[in-house]
Structures are given as C-alpha cells and as structure tokens.
C-alpha cells in the first residue's frame, strides 16, 4: 500500500474457497496492521498473544471468543482482545477483518 493513497480496505484482501487469506498492509517495529478474509467454516483456534489486538470487521459476521466468552461481531463493529487472554475466531459465514497489534 502506498502512502497518501485512498483505498477501500475490504478490497485489499479477497476470499478464497476453504481458506484463510491474510495480507499485512503495515509492519513496523511498534506494531502491525493485517487484513484477513475467512471463508465460511474457517477460523483461528484458541491462542494467546503478548499484546492487545484490535479486531475490526470489514465484511460479514464472525464469532470471537475471549477467555471463554463468545461475542458476535458484524460489519462495522470491533473488539479489543486483551494481551495474554486466550481467544479464537470462528467464521459462521465468510468475513473480512482488520487486525491491529501495537507492541507497547
């Protein structure tokens, strides 16, 4: 992605059948911004991260589970996943998200 360029965020990553696709759009020592496209039935198994992670839904619907508590998120919604707390994502239908991680 170029500096000073207007883009449609959801258009920067495409769905693929039976897959999870990711594209890092910004990577710095202090953090990253990564876009994901999940096909229906795909997900990320429970894991932890050493930093807070902000998830913003660009398209579709996802179930995010944080420390055992499920949350349903749809386009335009976001959730903060706290550092060192187990979390998982499950695509009940296909969805796209932006993941922002700040390492400080």
ZAPALUM-977613 format. One record per residue (C-alpha): residue number from 1; residue in one letter; x, y, z. Coordinates in steps of 0.05 Angstrom, whole numbers, plus 5000, padded with zeros to 4 digits. Example, Ala and Ser with C-alpha at 12.3 -4.5 7.8 and 13.67 -1.06 7.14 Angstrom:
2
n_res_X_Y_Z
1_A_5246_4910_5156
2_S_5273_4979_5143
! end
This chain:
104
n_res_X_Y_Z
1_X_5000_5000_5000
2_X_5027_5068_4980
3_X_5029_5130_5024
4_X_4975_5182_5013
5_X_4931_5135_4973
6_X_4857_5126_4986
7_X_4835_5052_4984
8_X_4775_5010_5001
9_X_4801_4968_5059
10_X_4758_4907_5045
11_X_4781_4905_4972
12_X_4854_4894_4993
13_X_4842_4821_5011
14_X_4800_4770_4972
15_X_4761_4709_4994
16_X_4785_4641_4972
17_X_4746_4576_4980
18_X_4761_4537_5043
19_X_4817_4585_5062
20_X_4840_4640_5109
21_X_4878_4694_5070
22_X_4920_4747_5103
23_X_4955_4809_5078
24_X_4999_4854_5121
25_X_4988_4926_5099
26_X_5033_4958_5150
27_X_5090_4929_5190
28_X_5134_4968_5238
29_X_5174_4950_5300
30_X_5119_4982_5341
31_X_5061_4943_5310
32_X_5025_4915_5250
33_X_4961_4922_5211
34_X_4938_4858_5176
35_X_4876_4844_5135
36_X_4844_4775_5135
37_X_4790_4741_5093
38_X_4759_4678_5123
39_X_4715_4631_5083
40_X_4654_4602_5119
41_X_4674_4547_5166
42_X_4745_4572_5175
43_X_4775_4602_5238
44_X_4834_4610_5284
45_X_4840_4561_5341
46_X_4847_4586_5412
47_X_4914_4621_5425
48_X_4944_4679_5464
49_X_4984_4740_5442
50_X_5032_4781_5484
51_X_4999_4847_5461
52_X_4929_4875_5458
53_X_4897_4864_5389
54_X_4842_4906_5359
55_X_4796_4869_5310
56_X_4752_4910_5263
57_X_4701_4873_5220
58_X_4701_4897_5147
59_X_4650_4848_5118
60_X_4607_4790_5142
61_X_4597_4761_5212
62_X_4645_4726_5260
63_X_4643_4695_5329
64_X_4702_4717_5371
65_X_4713_4681_5437
66_X_4755_4715_5490
67_X_4772_4677_5555
68_X_4713_4630_5541
69_X_4662_4686_5528
70_X_4633_4687_5457
71_X_4619_4753_5420
72_X_4582_4760_5354
73_X_4611_4816_5311
74_X_4586_4843_5244
75_X_4610_4893_5193
76_X_4628_4960_5224
77_X_4639_4930_5294
78_X_4704_4919_5331
79_X_4730_4887_5395
80_X_4794_4893_5435
81_X_4826_4826_5452
82_X_4869_4835_5514
83_X_4941_4812_5517
84_X_4954_4743_5546
85_X_4879_4723_5545
86_X_4860_4662_5504
87_X_4819_4679_5442
88_X_4793_4645_5380
89_X_4754_4664_5317
90_X_4702_4623_5280
91_X_4671_4642_5213
92_X_4597_4624_5216
93_X_4595_4657_5147
94_X_4652_4687_5107
95_X_4681_4751_5136
96_X_4738_4800_5129
97_X_4773_4835_5186
98_X_4829_4883_5201
99_X_4876_4864_5258
100_X_4916_4919_5291
101_X_4970_4900_5340
102_X_5011_4952_5378
103_X_5073_4926_5412
104_X_5079_4971_5472
! end
